Amino acid sequence: MSGYSTMNSRERVLAAMRRQPVDRVPTDIWATSEVFEKLQRHFGEGVDVCALLHIDGMAGVGPEYVGPPPKAPAGESADMWGIRTRPVKYPTGIYHETCFHPLAFAETIDDLDKYTWPQTAWFDYSKMKDAAARERETKVVQCGYMAVFYMHNLLRGLEQSLIDPLENPDFTHELLTRISNFLLEDHRRRFEACEGLIDVAQVTDDYGSQNGPLISLETFREFYKPHVARFIALCKEFGILVFHHDDGAMRMFLPDLVEMGIDILNPVQWTCPGMDMAELKMEFGNRLCFHGGVENQRILPFGSPSDVREEVRHCIDALASDRTGYILAPCHNLQPVTPVENIIAMYDEAWNYGRF
């Protein structure tokens, strides 16, 4: 790959997010730890893989956790919410699957009162500003992750969380408000600590499955949308762009999300119903930057390098048809079964075909 650039990574990614002119399509990478290890072995110890592949990427900053150590049985891990996971080995790699939902059997407001909710006092925000200042010299700085539907899923279990709004709406409203209140307070502290140095934050969830939405639009609007609106408003208060990750067939929710103010949509899983890239670009391209797109269930892991190159051109033609508003990346995490040759082909084709 020859050297070619007129913008640095920060300038390029930020311009694409704002739908402003770019010199070429910016790139990002989402991958499992096994993939990063495989790439490092391929290129050699000490080699900057992202620089070699011309991956622009983003930098992340967050507070230091100083709260009570989470407790879990042997072989499991826990987080500050009390959600526990255990490693499960699949042919595609090792994933930490949720095995304990701390509020699975809660039924009343009293049960919520007995639960130990996370507190902002459990975090040290004091080092964030210096870290953000260092990173933003060359990278767009991302901070935060606000996802009320996803947290509902993790705290109650997916099946119970889908039943909750129908079975116990008052309990559900109270649970979601408590989740949302903590996330808002935590992120306000993060944004205040960084004093204007954060570029983008995630207000994210997964409303779509492979074939259709997980919840109805009515359920979204009554139970989740008010909290998503609060998260987005907080970001806008600090001049921060909103990155919205939403897997699967989530097209039904896009008008509401765009109206509330999301700026970037990921992962654009175009093989799912309603997610045609050209149609999304035509309808929402004047309001949204798209992130992702490169098909990651069939083409990247099992296609040839030429298939991957064709897919990269397909994504650029559809999502960067106006020469901006697109950050090329795999449609979710690259898996360990993905050949290194295909990963190289993806970024090489983006580097060569994506120039403007």
N, C-alpha and C positions, 0 to 999 in steps of 0.2 A: 504494500500500500504506500503510495507516494504521499508526501506532505502536502496538504491543501487546507487552507482555512482563512477566512477573513474576520470571523467572530470567535471569541472564546466560548467555552461550554456554557458559562453562566449567561452570557449575552444571547446565545443561540436558543437555549431552552426557555429563557424568560420571554424572548420575543415570540416564540411559537405559542407559549401559554397566553400571551396577550394578542395573538393573531396578527402580529406585525411581521414585516419582511425578515426573512432569514437567508443566509448564504447557502445552506443546505438543510435537509431534514435532520433535526437533532435525534439522538438515540439514547435509549436507556436500557438497563438490563434488570430483570427479575429472575432469580434462579435459586435452587436449593444449594445448601452448603456443599453437597457432593459435586455439583456442577462447577462451582468456583474452584474446588480442589482439583478437579479433573483438568480444567483450563490451565491452572497454575503448573500442574505436572507437564502438560503438553508444551507450554512455552518456556518453562524453566523457572527455577527458584529465583526470586528477586525481580522478575520481569513484571512491569505494570501492565497487566492484561487489558484493562479498560483503555489505557492510553494507546496500546498497540492496535486495538480494534476500533479506535476512534469512538468510544462510547462516552457520550457527554455526561449522562447520569445526573443525580442530585445528591446533595449531602443532607444528613439528618442530625438534628440536635434534640436533646431532651434533658430533663432533670435527673439527678442521682437519687435512687431509692434509698432512704435511710430509715424506713419504718420497721416494724416487727418482722423478723424472718418468717416467710411462709412455711407452714408445716405440711408434710406429706408422708405417706408410708413409703417404705423402701421400694425402689423401682419406679416411683412416681415423682412428679414435680408439681409444685403449686405456685400460683401467683397471688398478688395482694388481695384479689377478690375471693380467694379460697377455691378457685377453679383448678382442678387437678388434671394432669395429663400423664400418659405413659407412652414410651416409644414403641412403635409398631413397625416392623420391617416388611416392606412391600417389594415386589420386583423392581419398582421404580425408585426405591430409596426408603429412608427411615422418616416416618412422620410421627409427631407427638399428638396423639389422639386424645380428645377429652374423655375422661373416664369418671368424673365426679362433678355434678352441678350443684353448688351449695344451696340453692333455693328451690331445688326440684320439688320438694314436698311442702313448701310454704303455701298457706291457704288464706291467711288473714293479714291485716295491717300489723297486728301484734307480732306475727312471725317476722315481718320486715323489721320491726323495732328491735328484735332480738339478734338480728344479723349484724355482724361487725362490718360496717361500711368503710371503704378506703377514705383517707383524709389527706388533705394537701400538706398537713404537718409531717407526713411520711416522706416528703420529698425535699431535696435541697436544690433550689433553682438558681443558686448564686453563680454557678460556673457557666451557665448557658450563654450569656452575652458574649463572653470571650470566645467560646467555641463557634458561635454563629459568625462573629466578626472574622475569624480565621477562614472559615469555610466559604464565605460569600465572596472572597477575593477571586475565586475561580468557578464556584458552583452555585446553583440555585439552592437555597436553604429551606428544607422542609422540616416542619415541627408539628407533632400532634396527630392524634387519631381519635376521632369522635364517631362512635357507631352504636347508636342506641338499640337498634333491632338486633345487631350481632351480639351485643352484651346481653340482651334479653334471651337470645338463643343459648348462650353459654351459661348463664346463671340458672336457667330453668330446664335446659335440654330442648332440642329443636322441636320435638313433637309437642311438648307441653306449652312451649312459647307460642306455637301456632294456634293452639286451642285457647289459650288465655283470653284473648280479646272477645271471643264468643262465649266462653264459659264464665268468666269473672271480670267484666269490664272495669269495675271500680278498683279492684285489686291491681289490675294491669296498669291503669292510669297512674296509680300511686307508685308502683314499682318503676315504671318508666321515668316518672318525675324524679325519683331519687337517683336513678342512674344518671339522668341528664344533668341534675344539679351538681353532682360531683364532677362530671366531665367538664362542665362549663367553668366551675371554680378552678379546677386544675389547669385548664388551658388559658384562662385569663391570667393566672399566675405566670405561666410559661411566656405568654406574649408580652406581658408587662416587663418580665425579667430581661427580655431580649431587646427592648426599646427600639422597635422598628426594623430589626435585622432579619425577620422571618419573611420569606417570600411566599410560601405555600403551606397549607395545612390540609390534612385529610378529614373530610366530613363524608363518611363512607358507610357502606352496608352491602348486603347481598340480598336483594329482593327477587332476583331471577334464578330459576333453575335451568337445566339444559333445554327444557321444552316449553317453559312458560313461567309466569310469576309464582312466587311462593305464597303471596298474600294478595287479597283483592285491593283495588285502588281505594275503595271505601275504607277498608281497615287501615291502609297506609295513611290516608288523610285524617282519620279520627285519632289514631293512636300514636303514630310515629312522626308525621309531618310537622306538628308543632315543635317538637324537639329538634328536628333537623333544621327548621327555620331559625331556632335560637342559636344553634351552632354556627350556621352560615352568617347570621347577623354579627356574632362575635368576631368572626374572621374579618368581615367587612369593616367593622369598627377599627380594626388595627391595620387596614389596608392590605390584608393577606388574601392571596388567591386561594380558591377552594378546589381541591382535588377530590373527585368522587369516584371511588372504586365500586363497581357493581357487576358481579358476574352474571352470565347467562342472559336469558330472554327478559330483559328489564325495560324494554321500549315503552311500555305502558306508563311508567313513572316519569319518563324524561320531561314532558311538558311542565309538570309540577316542579321538578328539580331545577330545571333551567329558569323557570320563573322566580324561584327562591334565590337563585344566584350562583349555582355551581359554575366553575370556569373550565375545569378539565374533566373529561370522562375517560375512565379506564375500566375494563381492558378492551372493550369493543369486540365482544365475542361474536364475530359476524356469521358463524355457522348456525347460530341459534335463531329461532323465529323472530322476525321483526327487527333484526340487527344488521340489515344490509348496509354496508359502509357508505356507498355512494348516496343512498337515500338519507342516511343520518347526516352526512356532510351537507347535502342540499337543504335539509330542513333546519339543522341546528348549527351549521358551520359559521354563521355570523355571530353566534353566541358562545360556542364551545371550542376548545382545543381538545383533540383526541389523542389518547396515549395508549399504546399497545398495538393490537390488531393482528400481529403475525401469528397465524394459526398454530396452536401449540398442543393439540391433541392428536393430530394425524401427520401434518406436513413436517413440522420441525423434528419430532422424534423418529418418524418412519419414512419420510420422503428422502429424495436424493438432494445433493447440493443444488442441482439445477431446479428442482421443484421449489426449494427454499428461495432461490433467487427470483423465480417467477412470482412467488407469493409476496416477496418484498416489493416488487414492482406493482403488483395488484394493490397493496395497501397504500403505497405512495400515490398512485394514480387516483385512488378513491378519496383518501383522507387529506392529501395535500394538493388537491386539484387547483386551489388558489395560491399555491406555493407557500403556505404557512398553516398554522393551526394543527400541526401533527407532530407528535414525538413517537418515533418508531421504537417498538419494544415487543418482546414476545407477549402473547395473550395469556398472561399469568406466568408463574414460575417455570423456567426451563427445568426439565426433569433429568435425572441421571442417565436415562436411556437415550437422551439426545446426543447424536454423534458430534464430536468436536468440529468435524468438517462442516456440519450444517450450521453450527453457531458462527463459525468463521464466515461462511457464505452469506449468512444474514447480514452481518455488519459490513462486510466488504461490498455487497450489493447496495446497501443503504449509502455507503460512502461514495460510491461511483454513480449510481443512478439518481440519488437524492440531491444532487447539486443543482443549484439555481443560478 
